[in-house]
Amino acid sequence: MLDRAVVSEFLKEESKAIFKNKPKGISEKILVETFCRYIEADYYEWLKDNFKSFFNYGSPDWNWIKDRIEHYKSN
């Protein structure tokens, strides 16, 4: 779950116009919440797709995984 306060600050920093020009009836809080839910839904799908790819759709290639471990240990 995303930290709503962090997302709110991010949105304010990225585009002050978003909050200045939002339609009446849409609060800053509901805008941040909706954006977070949008991101979280996409993030979950991205995570599932990468899980399948990383673990080779249930048949892990352990040599490849070991190579990835070594690669990231060195970076």
TANORMO-V690611 format. One record per pair of residues at least 4 apart in sequence whose C-alpha atoms are under 8 Angstrom apart, sorted by the first residue. I is the first residue (numbers start at 0). GAP is how many residues later the second one is. Records with the same first field share a line. If there is no record, write none. Layout:
I = GAP  GAP
This chain:
0 = 39
1 = 4  5  34  38
2 = 4
3 = 4  28  29  32
4 = 4
5 = 4
6 = 4  25  29
7 = 4  24
8 = 4
9 = 4
10 = 4  5  7
11 = 4  6  7
14 = 4
15 = 4
16 = 4
17 = 4
18 = 9
21 = 4
25 = 4  5
26 = 4
27 = 4
28 = 4
29 = 4
30 = 4
31 = 4
32 = 4
33 = 4
34 = 4
35 = 4
36 = 4
37 = 4
38 = 4
39 = 4
40 = 4
41 = 4
42 = 4
43 = 4
44 = 4
45 = 4
46 = 4
47 = 4
48 = 4
49 = 4
50 = 4
51 = 4  5  6
52 = 4
53 = 6  11
54 = 4  5  6
55 = 4  5
59 = 5
60 = 4
61 = 4
62 = 4
63 = 4
64 = 4
65 = 4
66 = 4
67 = 4
68 = 4
69 = 4
70 = 4
